[in-house]
Amino acid sequence: MSSVAHRRGTTVAVQVLSTIVLAAGLATAPQAMTSGHAAFAADATCTTFSVPTYVFEPAASSTVAGKRVLHKYMEWGPKSADTDLLDTQYTATLPATSKVFTGGGNGIIYEATTGGQVKAYKDNTATGGSLLTPVKTYSLNWSSAKWILTNGTRILVIGSDGTTDVYNQSSPATGDGTITKIMDNLKTSVTTSLAAADDVWMVNSTVQWLTDGKVQQSTISNLPPGIGSITPPGIRLETPTTVATGVDAAQAWAPGPNALSTQSVTSDPDTTGQVRSYTTGPLTTADDDVRSGIVGDIMADAGPCLTDPDPNVAPYFGSPADDSGVEAASDSSDDPAPAPSRVVTGKFTLGNGQPAPGLPVTILASDVGQDATGQVNEPALGTTTTASDGTWSLTLPETLPAEVQKARDDNGGVLNIQAVASGSTSTGVSMLGLDALTAVTGSASQGAVAAAADDDHTVKLVPNTAAESTQDSFAAATDSQTYAARVEADPQLVDADTPLWQSDHSTLAADYNPYLVDGKDVSDAVVKPDIDHLTCDWWKFHVSDSTKYTVVGEAHAGWDTKATFEYSDSMSSSFEIGYKAGSHWTISGSKELSGNTGVSVGFYSKGPHYAHQYKVPIKYTKWKHQYICNGIVRGTHYTIEAARYNVPSGGAIGKIGKDVSSKDGTSNYNRSPKSHRSYIEGSGNGAGLTHGSSVKFGGAVSVFGVSLGDKTGYDSNHTQRIVALNKPGRHYIWGKNGKYGSHHEGVLYSK
């Protein structure tokens, strides 16, 4: 129940406090707390096993007018070895300058604004309502508080020096009562320690805090009624005791009695925000890998008691899903392998999407010389012309040049090519189109064939304003300002589509128009071929190399299941090509890597409640391409291309990527098309993707300031698997793009 105020100065700790107030300087002996109080209900009568847990996520910008997202999770079974942090998919936005707090188990969330107001909201998401349903606004200025703690009835507002004001909420269950100050300027050694702590929380009759890896607690004792004329009676915080030392955590909170959850932070976006759960008395690990990628200020609306869930019931939020009509998972027969083909096709259009007819198209073998450090003459495999509808088609030579044949064979039988079309407008603006494609012209693995299956190859011509003297604009100093760097640094999976255009040194405006040339929009300008009789060649010049760990797959395990992702012996992935003909970058097709690696990587039998992406090291090369005719440069453009699997010196052969648990669970299952669902029975039954291709992994890599995606072809060596364990009942799964067995699943998710 904590929201860490001092880390960003925008939120405060939120804790549970019993329905008593703090009194200072009173020496009368304490009385026993009343056992009949709801806060001390016995576990035998407790029905709480899932606790609302809110994350006030970091602001997207540092502006005063910025917003932060309040994201609701449910911590399921916090004391069990199978704790889960369910993503309810409910979010709301609040001003970045506000402080947020909750506590008491009543679903009441408070916002303390910088304008001297405290706003009460009711969380109605359990019944399908809003996360922040307005209840009442109070004229109270708590904007300078270090921590705010509440159990619903009492609210403690703690300043940075430990000075504390105590308030009473007359209607804790609804949040619409009167908030009255009943004590002010309270300061004790315990409140001073709380003010200096990294995090603070309370559970029942105990206040706990985290400072430099040490968890301490102080028991709260009631004083006799009437002492100091305080009604209700005050409390005394007893001498602190140590709960644990060496706790690797930036934040902590108590989801209920005898339970503790923590969050740790690292500099690696793939491992930061790691949540772990413990039981207390003594501190014992319950689940050391609940989830990662949870960043922001974390607070739990814990009630007075906590019990364990039924281990035979899958975690859910709200009402259980309607599973009627869902069939058992069954894989269909193998797909027939497509016959090799030497025919390649595509389409070029103007910037407005209209056809670009009559333009020459040159097909280049792009893999030749991929490890060169100087200049390479790109072999042309043929030329053709766009038809009236902008389409083109070319049959590759039956016998390829020796260097092209070797490049194809080294790439597992897959030939990477680039189709280039060019021309000029009537006003002399040079226009260029580039499409990266793959062709399976001989024997190749099933996964390679699946990865090579290209989407629609319709490419728009763009102004070719890059000059012969144009210098590479990428610089490490400005990389952090790019869209690509922000996606890579975000520990949460970014679902938004990759922008059509990207800058490698800044972030482009949403309305960026690449077709503005000298103030004129040329997107609808007719493009005609350049007519000449010169001898021309395409050359590429090595600019730079960079090895980056790149997502190639993921696997998911929900309740009572294990997840495996295997990527063995060879590459089987198709990587987007970055392309720049002017000032900024766009995506133009993809390039497949299918060559042997000699290593097997991935993760095996992880779970339950485990879902991660997986990365392998890929060498990327930036090339400067020039069209040179009789020694004269007629056109210049750049590409960023995946070259090969490449383990850096001292680096890993593969590594775990981002936590993608946000794709699993009841909320996502309920939103999935019913036609995509199926189930597997327990006792070792499972499902595995060995056909078709994965979904496209957007933001798979950030390289040279550009974000690129990719996809993987599935086969027996490149697969995602999920296996049910031994609990009775059905274990539900669903495919992103289709039902298991359709070979169009893309990825399997787990309920």
C-alpha positions in Angstrom: 0.0 0.0 0.0 2.7 2.4 -0.9 3.2 5.1 -3.4 6.7 6.4 -3.2 6.5 10.1 -3.0 10.1 11.3 -2.8 11.4 9.4 -5.9 9.8 11.8 -8.3 8.1 14.2 -5.9 4.7 13.5 -7.3 3.0 10.8 -5.2 2.9 9.7 -1.6 2.9 6.5 0.4 -0.5 4.9 0.9 -0.9 2.6 3.8 -3.5 0.8 5.9 -4.0 2.0 9.5 -6.4 0.6 12.0 -9.3 2.8 13.2 -7.4 4.6 15.9 -5.3 7.8 16.0 -1.8 8.6 17.1 -1.2 10.4 20.4 2.2 11.8 21.5 3.8 12.0 24.9 1.3 9.8 26.7 2.7 7.3 29.2 -0.4 5.5 30.3 -0.1 1.7 29.8 -1.7 0.4 26.6 -4.8 -1.7 26.4 -5.2 -4.8 24.3 -6.8 -4.1 20.9 -10.4 -5.2 20.5 -10.4 -8.7 18.9 -13.9 -8.1 17.6 -12.8 -5.3 15.3 -13.0 -6.2 11.6 -9.3 -5.5 11.2 -8.5 -8.6 13.2 -10.8 -11.1 11.6 -9.5 -14.6 11.8 -8.2 -16.3 8.6 -10.9 -19.0 9.0 -13.5 -16.4 8.2 -11.5 -14.5 5.7 -12.5 -14.6 2.0 -9.9 -12.1 0.7 -7.3 -13.7 -1.5 -6.9 -11.1 -4.3 -5.9 -7.5 -3.5 -6.4 -4.5 -5.8 -2.9 -3.1 -6.5 -2.5 0.2 -8.3 0.6 1.5 -10.2 0.9 5.2 -10.8 3.1 5.0 -13.8 5.9 7.5 -14.7 4.9 10.6 -16.7 5.5 10.5 -20.4 6.8 14.0 -20.3 8.3 16.4 -17.8 5.9 19.3 -18.5 3.7 20.7 -15.7 0.6 19.8 -17.8 1.7 16.2 -18.2 -0.3 13.2 -17.2 0.4 9.9 -15.4 -1.5 6.7 -15.8 -3.0 4.9 -12.9 -3.0 1.2 -13.8 -5.0 -1.4 -11.8 -3.7 -4.9 -11.1 -4.9 -7.6 -8.8 -2.3 -9.4 -6.6 -3.7 -13.0 -6.6 -2.6 -15.2 -3.7 0.1 -12.9 -2.3 1.2 -15.5 0.3 1.3 -18.5 -2.1 4.2 -19.9 -4.1 2.1 -19.2 -7.2 1.4 -15.4 -6.7 0.2 -13.6 -9.8 -0.2 -9.9 -10.6 -3.2 -9.9 -12.9 -3.4 -7.0 -15.3 -7.1 -5.9 -15.2 -6.5 -3.7 -18.3 -8.2 -0.8 -16.4 -6.4 2.5 -16.4 -7.1 6.2 -15.8 -5.1 9.4 -16.2 -4.4 12.0 -13.5 -2.2 15.1 -13.5 1.5 14.2 -13.1 1.7 16.7 -10.2 -1.0 15.0 -8.1 -0.4 12.6 -5.2 -2.4 9.4 -5.1 -3.2 7.2 -2.1 -5.6 4.4 -1.1 -6.1 1.9 1.7 -8.7 0.1 3.8 -10.0 -2.4 1.3 -13.0 -0.3 0.4 -12.1 0.6 -3.2 -11.7 4.3 -2.3 -8.8 6.2 -4.1 -7.8 9.7 -3.2 -6.0 12.3 -5.3 -4.3 15.2 -3.5 -3.8 18.1 -6.0 -1.4 20.9 -6.1 -4.4 23.3 -6.1 -5.3 22.5 -2.5 -7.9 19.9 -3.1 -8.4 16.2 -2.1 -10.6 14.3 -4.5 -12.2 11.0 -3.5 -13.0 8.4 -6.2 -14.6 4.9 -6.1 -13.1 2.0 -8.0 -16.1 0.3 -9.7 -14.1 -1.9 -12.1 -15.1 -5.1 -10.3 -18.6 -4.6 -11.6 -17.6 -3.2 -15.0 -17.6 0.5 -14.0 -15.0 3.2 -14.1 -11.6 3.0 -12.3 -12.1 6.6 -11.0 -15.7 7.3 -10.3 -15.9 10.8 -8.7 -17.3 10.8 -5.1 -16.4 14.1 -3.4 -13.9 16.9 -3.5 -12.5 18.3 -0.2 -10.7 21.7 0.4 -7.5 20.3 1.9 -3.9 21.2 0.9 -1.7 18.1 1.3 0.5 18.8 -1.7 3.7 19.1 0.4 3.3 15.8 2.2 6.0 13.2 2.1 3.7 10.3 2.9 -0.1 9.9 3.3 -1.3 6.8 5.1 -4.9 5.7 5.5 -6.9 2.7 6.6 -10.0 4.4 5.3 -11.1 5.9 8.6 -7.9 7.6 9.8 -5.6 9.6 7.5 -2.0 10.4 8.5 -0.3 13.2 6.6 3.5 13.1 7.2 5.9 15.9 6.4 9.5 15.5 5.3 10.7 16.2 8.8 8.3 13.6 10.4 5.8 16.2 11.6 2.4 14.5 11.2 -1.2 15.7 11.0 -4.0 13.2 11.7 -7.5 13.3 10.1 -10.7 11.4 10.4 -12.9 10.2 7.5 -16.4 9.8 8.8 -17.5 7.5 5.9 -14.6 5.3 5.0 -16.6 2.8 3.0 -18.0 5.4 0.6 -15.4 8.2 0.8 -18.1 10.9 0.9 -18.0 11.7 4.6 -16.4 14.6 6.5 -12.6 14.7 6.8 -11.8 16.4 10.1 -8.3 17.2 11.5 -8.1 15.7 15.0 -4.3 16.1 15.6 -1.6 18.3 14.2 2.2 18.8 14.5 2.7 15.4 16.0 6.3 14.3 15.9 8.0 11.2 17.5 11.1 9.1 16.8 9.0 6.7 14.9 7.4 9.3 12.6 10.9 10.8 12.0 12.0 7.3 10.9 9.0 7.0 8.7 9.7 10.3 7.0 13.3 9.2 6.2 12.3 5.7 4.9 12.4 4.5 1.3 8.8 3.2 1.7 6.2 2.9 4.4 3.1 0.8 4.9 0.8 -0.4 7.6 -1.1 -3.6 8.1 -3.5 -4.1 11.0 -1.8 -3.1 14.2 1.7 -2.8 12.7 3.5 -0.1 10.8 6.4 -1.2 8.7 9.0 0.6 6.7 11.9 0.0 4.3 15.2 1.8 4.6 18.4 0.8 2.8 17.3 -2.8 2.4 16.2 -3.2 6.0 12.5 -3.8 6.9 11.5 -2.7 10.4 8.2 -2.6 12.2 6.5 -1.0 15.1 3.5 -2.5 16.8 0.6 -0.1 17.4 -1.0 -0.3 20.9 -4.2 1.3 22.0 -4.2 3.8 24.9 -7.0 3.8 27.4 -10.1 5.8 26.3 -10.1 9.5 27.2 -6.4 10.0 27.5 -5.7 13.6 26.4 -9.4 14.0 25.8 -8.9 12.2 22.4 -12.0 10.5 21.0 -11.5 7.8 19.7 -8.5 6.9 21.9 -4.9 7.4 20.7 -2.2 4.9 20.1 1.5 4.3 21.0 4.0 3.1 18.5 6.1 0.5 20.3 9.9 0.0 20.1 10.8 -0.9 16.5 12.0 -4.4 15.7 13.8 -5.7 12.5 11.8 -7.9 10.2 14.5 -8.5 7.6 17.8 -7.1 6.2 19.4 -7.3 2.8 16.1 -6.8 1.0 16.8 -6.0 -2.6 13.9 -3.6 -3.2 13.1 0.0 -4.1 9.5 -0.3 -2.9 7.5 -2.5 -0.6 3.9 -3.0 0.4 1.8 -5.3 2.5 -1.2 -6.8 0.5 -2.4 -8.1 3.9 -1.4 -9.5 7.2 1.7 -11.7 7.3 2.5 -10.8 3.7 5.1 -8.6 2.0 5.6 -7.7 -1.6 8.6 -5.8 -3.1 9.7 -4.2 -6.3 13.3 -3.8 -7.4 14.8 -1.5 -10.0 17.7 -2.1 -12.4 19.1 -0.1 -15.3 18.0 -2.9 -17.8 14.5 -2.4 -19.1 14.2 -6.2 -19.5 14.7 -6.9 -15.8 13.6 -3.7 -14.0 10.4 -3.5 -12.0 10.8 -7.1 -10.6 8.0 -7.9 -8.2 8.6 -10.6 -5.5 6.3 -11.9 -2.7 7.1 -13.0 0.8 5.5 -14.3 4.0 6.6 -12.7 7.3 7.4 -14.0 10.7 10.1 -14.8 9.7 10.5 -13.4 6.2 10.3 -16.3 3.7 10.2 -16.1 -0.1 6.9 -17.1 -1.5 7.4 -16.2 -5.2 10.7 -14.6 -6.3 9.5 -13.9 -9.8 5.9 -12.7 -9.7 6.4 -10.3 -12.6 8.8 -7.8 -14.0 8.3 -4.5 -15.9 6.2 -2.9 -13.1 7.4 0.6 -12.8 5.9 3.6 -11.0 4.5 4.1 -7.5 2.8 1.0 -6.2 0.0 0.9 -3.7 -2.3 -1.8 -2.5 -5.9 -1.4 -1.2 -5.4 -4.1 1.4 -8.2 -5.1 3.7 -8.0 -6.5 7.3 -7.3 -10.1 6.4 -5.8 -12.3 3.8 -6.1 -16.0 2.9 -4.9 -18.3 0.1 -7.0 -18.9 -3.0 -8.3 -22.3 -4.0 -5.2 -23.8 -5.9 -7.5 -25.5 -8.3 -9.1 -22.3 -9.5 -7.4 -20.3 -12.2 -6.9 -16.6 -11.3 -9.6 -14.2 -12.6 -10.8 -10.7 -12.2 -14.5 -9.9 -12.0 -16.6 -12.8 -13.2 -15.1 -16.0 -14.6 -15.1 -16.2 -18.4 -17.8 -17.8 -20.4 -16.1 -21.0 -21.7 -19.1 -22.6 -23.2 -18.4 -24.1 -26.6 -14.6 -23.9 -26.3 -13.0 -27.0 -27.8 -10.0 -29.0 -26.8 -6.7 -27.9 -28.5 -6.0 -30.0 -31.6 -3.3 -29.4 -34.2 -4.2 -29.9 -37.8 -2.2 -31.9 -40.4 1.1 -30.5 -41.7 0.8 -27.8 -44.3 2.3 -28.8 -47.7 5.6 -27.1 -48.3 5.3 -24.4 -51.0 7.2 -25.1 -54.1 10.3 -23.1 -54.8 9.6 -20.1 -57.0 11.8 -17.8 -59.0 9.0 -15.2 -59.5 9.1 -12.0 -57.5 6.4 -9.4 -57.5 5.5 -6.0 -56.0 3.9 -2.7 -56.6 5.0 0.9 -56.5 2.7 3.9 -56.1 2.9 7.7 -55.8 2.8 9.2 -52.3 -1.0 9.5 -52.5 -1.4 5.8 -53.1 -2.1 6.1 -56.8 -0.3 3.7 -59.2 3.2 4.7 -60.5 3.2 3.2 -64.0 6.1 3.0 -66.5 9.0 3.1 -64.1 12.0 0.9 -64.4 12.5 -1.6 -61.6 16.0 -3.1 -60.9 16.3 -6.2 -58.7 19.5 -6.3 -56.7 21.0 -9.2 -54.7 21.4 -7.4 -51.3 23.3 -10.1 -49.4 26.4 -10.0 -51.5 29.3 -8.5 -49.6 27.3 -8.1 -46.4 30.5 -8.4 -44.3 32.5 -6.0 -46.4 34.0 -2.9 -44.8 34.5 -0.9 -48.0 32.5 -0.6 -51.2 30.5 -3.3 -53.0 29.1 -3.5 -56.5 25.5 -4.7 -56.0 24.7 -7.4 -58.5 21.6 -6.8 -60.6 19.5 -9.9 -61.2 17.2 -8.3 -63.8 15.1 -5.3 -64.7 11.4 -4.8 -65.4 8.9 -2.0 -65.7 5.8 -1.1 -63.6 2.5 -1.8 -65.3 -0.4 0.6 -65.5 -1.6 -0.3 -62.0 2.0 0.1 -60.6 2.6 -3.7 -60.3 5.7 -5.4 -61.4 6.9 -9.0 -61.8 10.2 -10.6 -62.6 11.5 -14.2 -63.0 14.9 -14.5 -61.4 17.6 -16.3 -63.5 17.6 -20.1 -63.1 21.4 -19.9 -62.8 22.5 -17.3 -60.3 25.9 -15.6 -60.4 28.3 -17.5 -58.2 28.5 -14.9 -55.5 24.7 -14.6 -55.3 24.3 -18.4 -55.2 26.8 -18.6 -52.3 25.0 -15.9 -50.4 21.7 -17.8 -50.9 23.1 -21.1 -49.8 24.8 -19.6 -46.8 21.4 -18.2 -45.8 19.6 -21.5 -45.7 18.3 -21.4 -49.3 16.6 -18.0 -49.0 17.6 -15.2 -51.3 17.3 -11.6 -50.1 16.7 -9.0 -52.8 15.9 -5.3 -53.1 13.6 -3.9 -55.8 14.4 -0.3 -56.7 12.3 2.1 -58.8 13.1 5.7 -59.6 12.0 8.6 -61.7 11.4 12.4 -61.5 8.4 14.8 -61.3 7.8 17.4 -63.9 9.4 19.9 -61.6 12.6 17.9 -61.3 12.2 16.3 -57.9 13.9 12.9 -57.9 11.6 10.1 -56.5 12.8 6.7 -55.3 11.1 3.5 -54.1 12.8 0.6 -52.4 11.3 -2.7 -51.5 13.2 -5.5 -49.6 11.9 -9.0 -50.4 12.9 -12.6 -50.0 12.6 -15.4 -52.5 12.8 -19.1 -51.8 14.3 -20.4 -55.0 15.5 -23.8 -53.7 15.4 -26.1 -50.7 14.8 -24.4 -47.4 13.6 -25.3 -43.9 9.9 -25.1 -43.0 10.6 -22.2 -40.7 12.6 -20.3 -43.3 9.8 -20.7 -45.8 7.3 -19.4 -43.2 9.4 -16.4 -42.2 9.9 -15.6 -45.9 6.2 -15.4 -46.5 5.9 -11.7 -47.2 3.0 -9.4 -46.6 1.6 -7.1 -49.3 4.5 -5.5 -51.1 3.0 -2.1 -52.0 5.6 0.6 -51.6 5.2 4.4 -52.0 7.8 6.5 -53.9 9.4 9.1 -51.7 11.5 12.3 -52.5 15.1 11.3 -53.0 16.7 14.4 -51.5 19.7 12.8 -49.9 22.7 14.3 -51.7 26.0 12.6 -52.5 27.6 14.6 -49.7 24.8 13.9 -47.2 26.4 12.8 -43.9 25.1 10.2 -41.5 22.9 12.0 -38.9 22.9 9.4 -36.2 24.9 10.3 -33.0 25.0 8.4 -29.7 24.6 11.7 -27.9 21.1 12.2 -29.3 20.0 8.6 -29.4 18.0 8.9 -26.1 15.8 11.5 -27.8 14.5 9.1 -30.5 11.3 7.1 -30.6 13.4 4.0 -30.9 15.3 4.6 -27.7 12.1 5.4 -25.7 10.5 2.1 -26.9 13.6 0.1 -26.0 13.9 1.8 -22.5 10.2 1.2 -21.6 10.0 -2.0 -19.5 6.4 -2.5 -20.7 5.6 -3.8 -24.1 4.7 -1.0 -26.5 1.7 -2.1 -28.5 1.4 1.0 -30.6 2.3 0.6 -34.3 5.8 1.8 -35.3 5.5 5.3 -36.8 5.7 5.3 -40.5 8.6 7.8 -40.3 11.3 8.1 -37.7 14.2 10.4 -36.9 17.5 9.0 -35.8 18.3 12.0 -33.6 14.9 13.3 -32.3 11.2 12.6 -32.3 9.2 13.5 -35.3 5.9 15.4 -35.1 2.8 13.2 -35.6 2.0 15.3 -38.7 5.4 15.0 -40.3 5.1 15.1 -44.1 8.0 13.7 -46.1 6.6 14.9 -49.4 7.2 18.6 -48.7 10.0 19.7 -51.0 10.8 23.4 -51.1 7.4 24.1 -49.5 5.5 22.1 -52.1 3.7 18.8 -51.5 4.7 16.3 -54.3 2.8 13.3 -53.0 0.4 13.5 -56.0 3.0 14.6 -58.6 3.2 12.3 -61.6 6.6 10.5 -61.8 8.2 9.7 -65.1 11.3 7.6 -65.8 14.6 9.3 -66.2 15.6 8.8 -69.9 19.3 8.4 -70.6 21.7 6.1 -72.3 24.4 5.9 -69.7 26.1 2.9 -68.2 24.9 2.7 -64.6 25.6 0.5 -61.6 24.4 0.3 -58.0 27.1 0.5 -55.3 26.9 0.3 -51.6 29.4 1.7 -49.1 29.9 0.4 -45.6 29.0 3.1 -42.9 28.9 1.3 -39.6 28.1 -1.9 -37.7 26.3 -2.5 -34.5 25.4 -5.8 -32.7 22.1 -5.5 -30.8 20.0 -8.1 -28.9 16.8 -8.5 -30.9 13.5 -10.0 -30.0 12.8 -13.2 -32.1 10.0 -14.8 -30.1 8.0 -15.1 -26.8 6.2 -17.8 -24.8 3.4 -17.6 -22.2 2.4 -19.7 -19.2 -0.6 -18.7 -17.1 -2.2 -20.8 -14.3 -0.7 -24.3 -13.7 1.3 -24.3 -17.0 4.9 -24.1 -18.1 6.2 -22.1 -21.1 9.1 -22.9 -23.5 10.6 -20.9 -26.3 13.2 -22.7 -28.4 15.4 -21.2 -31.1 17.9 -23.9 -32.2 20.7 -24.4 -34.6 19.8 -21.8 -37.2 18.2 -18.4 -37.7 14.6 -18.4 -38.8 13.5 -14.7 -38.7 12.7 -11.9 -41.0 13.9 -8.4 -40.0 12.5 -5.1 -41.2 14.8 -2.9 -43.3 15.3 0.8 -42.4 15.4 3.0 -45.4 16.3 6.7 -45.8 16.1 8.6 -49.1 15.9 12.1 -47.6 16.2 13.4 -44.0 14.4 10.6 -42.1 13.9 6.9 -41.9 11.0 4.6 -42.9 10.5 0.9 -43.1 10.6 -0.7 -46.5 10.2 -4.5 -46.5 12.3 -7.1 -44.7 15.3 -9.3 -44.9 15.4 -12.9 -43.7 18.3 -14.6 -41.8 18.1 -18.4 -42.1 21.8 -19.4 -41.8 23.2 -21.8 -39.3 24.2 -20.6 -35.8 25.4 -23.8 -34.2 23.7 -22.9 -30.9 20.4 -23.6 -29.2 18.9 -20.8 -27.1 15.7 -20.0 -25.5 14.0 -20.7 -22.2 12.5 -24.0 -21.0 9.6 -25.0 -18.7 9.2 -21.6 -17.1 6.1 -20.9 -15.0 3.4 -20.9 -13.8 2.6 -17.2 -14.5 5.6 -16.5 -16.7 5.7 -14.8 -20.0 8.7 -13.2 -21.6 10.2 -12.3 -25.0 13.5 -13.8 -26.1 16.4 -12.0 -27.8 19.4 -13.1 -29.8 22.4 -10.9 -30.8 22.2 -9.7 -34.4 24.8 -7.7 -36.3 23.3 -4.7 -38.2 25.0 -2.8 -40.9 24.2 0.7 -42.1 24.9 1.1 -45.9 25.2 4.1 -48.1 23.8 3.2 -51.6 24.6 5.2 -54.7 23.4 4.9 -58.3 26.4 5.8 -60.4 26.2 6.4 -64.1 29.4 7.0 -66.1 31.1 8.1 -62.9 28.3 10.5 -62.0 26.2 9.9 -58.8 22.6 10.0 -59.8 21.0 9.0 -56.5 21.9 8.3 -52.9 20.0 6.6 -50.1 20.8 4.7 -46.9 19.6 1.3 -45.4 19.9 -0.4 -42.1 20.0 -4.2 -42.6 20.3 -7.3 -40.4 23.5 -9.1 -41.4 23.9 -12.2 -39.3 23.7 -13.8 -35.8 26.7 -12.4 -34.0 27.7 -13.0 -30.3 29.7 -10.0 -29.1 32.9 -10.5 -27.2 32.0 -11.6 -23.7 28.3 -11.4 -24.5 25.5 -13.9 -24.1 24.3 -16.2 -26.9 20.8 -15.1 -26.1 18.9 -13.4 -23.3 15.5 -13.0 -21.8 13.5 -10.0 -23.0 10.6 -8.0 -21.7 7.9 -9.4 -19.5 4.7 -9.8 -21.6 2.4 -11.1 -18.9 0.1 -8.2 -19.8 -1.1 -10.3 -22.7 -2.3 -13.2 -20.6 -4.9 -13.6 -18.0 -8.7 -13.5 -17.7 -9.2 -9.9 -18.9 -7.4 -10.6 -22.1 -9.1 -14.0 -22.5 -12.5 -12.3 -22.2 -11.6 -9.8 -24.9 -10.3 -12.5 -27.3 -12.4 -13.7 -30.2 -14.2 -16.9 -29.0 -13.1 -18.6 -32.3 -9.5 -18.2 -31.2 -9.9 -20.1 -27.9 -9.2 -23.7 -27.0 -8.1 -25.7 -23.9 -5.6 -28.3 -22.9 -6.1 -30.8 -20.1 -3.6 -31.3 -17.2 -1.0 -34.0 -16.6 1.6 -33.0 -19.2 -0.7 -32.3 -22.2 0.3 -29.3 -24.2 0.3 -27.3 -27.4 3.2 -26.1 -29.6 3.6 -23.8 -32.6 5.6 -25.5 -35.2 3.9 -24.2 -38.4 3.4 -20.7 -39.8 5.0 -17.6 -38.5 4.9 -15.5 -35.4 3.2 -12.2 -35.0 5.4 -9.2 -36.0 7.3 -8.1 -32.9 7.2 -4.3 -33.1 10.1 -2.5 -31.5 12.1 -5.7 -31.6 15.3 -3.7 -31.7 16.6 -0.1 -31.5 19.6 0.3 -33.8 21.3 3.5 -35.2 18.4 5.4 -33.6 15.7 3.5 -35.6 13.1 1.1 -34.2 12.7 -2.1 -36.3 10.4 -5.1 -36.0 10.6 -8.7 -37.1 8.9 -12.1 -37.2 10.0 -15.7 -36.8 9.0 -18.8 -38.8 8.0 -21.7 -36.7 9.3 -25.3 -37.1 10.5 -28.1 -34.9 13.6 -26.1 -34.0 11.9 -22.7 -33.6 8.8 -23.0 -31.5 6.6 -21.8 -28.7 5.2 -24.4 -26.4 2.8 -24.5 -23.4 2.4 -27.5 -21.2 -0.3 -28.0 -18.6 0.7 -29.4 -15.2 -1.3 -31.5 -12.8 -4.2 -29.5 -11.4 -7.6 -30.7 -12.5 -9.7 -28.7 -14.9 -9.1 -27.1 -18.3 -6.2 -24.8 -19.1 -7.4 -22.3 -21.6 -5.2 -20.8 -24.4 -5.9 -18.6 -27.4 -4.0 -17.5 -30.5 -3.4 -13.8 -31.4 -4.5 -14.3 -35.0 -6.4 -17.6 -34.9 -7.2 -20.8 -33.0 -4.5 -23.3 -32.1 -4.1 -25.7 -35.0 -4.9 -23.1 -37.7 -1.2 -22.4 -38.3 -2.1 -18.7 -38.2 -2.0 -18.3 -34.4 1.1 -16.0 -34.4 1.5 -16.5 -30.7 -0.3 -18.5 -28.0 -1.5 -16.7 -24.9 -2.5 -18.4 -21.6 -5.4 -17.7 -19.3 
